[in-house]
């Protein structure tokens, strides 16, 4: 069954249903956790509650959710001061429920974060996207973003020093 037919059979997610955008709250932890799995990340509800509490307490972070009878998407951005360029907002995550992708929710979330970026005095928004997420790349290009470089991502897990003082 094609995507258009699924939308017709699920009228609660039709394009005519208004989408409400709002700042995320701790009460959204379960919904955000579930949406993370669609990006391939396993985040428990308890972990999401902890992450959200931390993020929401920092004024340089903003998380918006899209609701259409339930939370169907979220975007997280951070205002980032740079030594090498102007202060910008970096998109740290954007996901729209796969059952409603292509209905404009991602665009609305992105525009909402861009508007917040402007209130923060930023003239740029930057996003990193996994090389495998071709559909996301096309989405960002349609929204006016352009690829400026490709890079590798390195990570190091830090271990606390042991009691012996090593």
Buried (B, 14 or more C-beta within 10 A) or exposed (E): EEEEEEBEEEEEBEEEBEBEBEEBEEEBBEBBBBBBEEEEEEBEEEEBBBBBEEBBEEEEBBBBBBBBEEBBBBBBBBBBEEEEEEBBBBBBBBBBBEEBBBBBBBEBBBBBBBEBBEEBEBEBBBBEBEEEEEEBBEBBEEBEBEEEEEEEEEEEEEEEEEEEEE
